[in-house]
Amino acid sequence: MPPGAGGTQIEQILIQLRSRQIAEEQVETYSRQERAAAKERELREAEARAKQQTLLTESEISINVQSNQGKADFARAQQQAAQIQTLAAAEAERHA
């Protein structure tokens, strides 16, 4: 082995080891980024579902309120119709 050749081999081995270590770190970094992206996607989906659930609940409440208002309006109309019929009957009796 020529003088200094051993040092060159050791340097080559160290360079290869560093390259392997860097490659392993890059693979681990990519894997962590991939997991983080998946978790972020899950979070966004959960937030979207929660927002839609709120809208659905508000919509159901609005429908119930409108239904109740419709029933109340109908009951008032029936009362007014009954009053008109009673007044008309009384007026007819008075003229008869």
C-alpha positions in Angstrom: 0.0 0.0 0.0 1.5 3.3 -1.0 2.0 5.9 1.7 -1.2 7.9 2.3 -3.4 5.4 0.4 -4.8 4.1 3.7 -5.9 7.7 4.6 -7.6 8.0 1.3 -9.5 4.7 1.8 -10.6 5.8 5.3 -11.8 9.2 3.9 -13.8 7.3 1.2 -15.4 5.1 3.8 -16.2 8.1 6.0 -17.8 9.8 3.0 -19.8 6.7 2.2 -21.0 6.5 5.8 -21.9 10.1 5.8 -23.8 9.7 2.6 -25.7 6.7 4.0 -26.5 8.6 7.2 -27.8 11.6 5.1 -29.9 9.2 2.9 -31.4 7.5 6.0 -32.2 10.9 7.6 -33.8 12.1 4.3 -36.0 8.9 4.3 -37.0 9.5 7.9 -37.7 13.1 7.2 -39.9 12.2 4.2 -41.7 9.6 6.3 -42.4 12.1 9.0 -43.6 14.7 6.5 -45.9 12.2 4.9 -47.4 11.3 8.3 -47.8 15.0 9.2 -49.6 15.6 5.9 -51.9 12.7 6.5 -52.7 14.1 10.0 -53.3 17.6 8.6 -55.7 16.1 6.0 -57.6 14.3 8.8 -57.8 17.5 10.8 -59.1 19.5 7.8 -61.7 16.8 7.1 -62.8 16.8 10.8 -63.1 20.6 10.8 -65.1 20.5 7.6 -67.4 17.9 9.0 -67.9 20.0 12.2 -68.7 23.1 10.2 -71.2 21.2 8.1 -72.7 19.7 11.2 -73.2 23.2 12.6 -74.9 24.3 9.4 -77.1 21.2 9.4 -78.2 21.8 13.0 -78.9 25.5 12.3 -80.9 24.5 9.3 -83.0 22.0 11.3 -83.7 24.5 14.0 -84.7 27.1 11.3 -87.1 24.5 9.8 -88.7 23.8 13.2 -89.1 27.5 13.9 -90.7 28.1 10.5 -93.0 25.1 11.0 -94.1 26.5 14.4 -94.7 29.9 12.9 -96.8 28.4 10.2 -98.9 26.4 12.7 -99.4 29.6 14.7 -100.4 31.6 11.6 -102.8 28.8 10.6 -104.4 28.8 14.1 -104.8 32.6 14.0 -106.4 32.3 10.6 -108.8 29.7 11.9 -109.8 31.9 14.8 -110.3 34.9 12.5 -112.5 32.7 10.2 -114.5 31.6 13.1 -115.0 35.2 14.3 -116.1 36.2 10.8 -118.5 33.3 10.6 -120.0 34.2 14.0 -120.3 37.9 13.1 -121.9 37.0 9.7 -124.3 34.7 11.4 -125.2 37.4 14.0 -125.7 39.9 11.2 -127.9 37.6 9.3 -130.1 36.9 12.3 -130.4 40.6 12.9 -131.6 41.2 9.4 -133.9 38.3 9.3 
